[in-house]
Amino acid sequence: MPRPTAAQYAYGSATVVFSAVALLLLTGATGPAAVAVVGTLALGLGLAVAVAAPARRAAAARRRPAAESSAPAPAARAGEIAPRMPAPRAEARVGGHSLRR
């Protein structure tokens, strides 16, 4: 499992604090059992927000290239086929050290 990012910690913590305060004010909970239930709900909501943060960003990143690729190539005209770029070869990579050889 990957480590949480700083944004996930921030979103999750803010959600826990604000939702706990809001639930305590809305429900008027004063007993220990009611406060424990509100705290558990707030923690669950904060965890859900923290887990959903990177999923939203990944979904947006997946949608973005699809929208860009649907646009026609600038050099392509009606009835004309745009030239293709050759795929890069493995030996044509920029020089750099690698642990795999």
TASUL-V402115 format. One line per field, one symbol per residue. ss: DSSP state (A for helix, B for strand, O for the rest). psi: psi as a letter, one per 40 degrees, with the letter a starting at -180 (. if undefined). burial: 1 if it has 24 or more other ideal C-beta (glycine too) atoms within 12 Angstrom, else 0. A space follows every 50 residues. Layout:
ss: ???
psi: ???
burial: ???
//
This chain:
ss: OOOOOAAAAAAAAAAAAAAAAAAAAAAOOOOAAAAAAAAAAAAAAAAAAA AAAAAAAAAAAAAAAAAAAOOOOOOOOOOOOOOOOOOOOAAAOOOOOOOO O
psi: hiiiiddddddddddddddddddddddfhdiddddddddddddddddddd deddddddddddddddddeeiiidehihehhiiihiihideeihhiiieh .
burial: 00000001001100110011001000000000000001001100110011 00100000000000000000000000000000000000000000000000 0
//
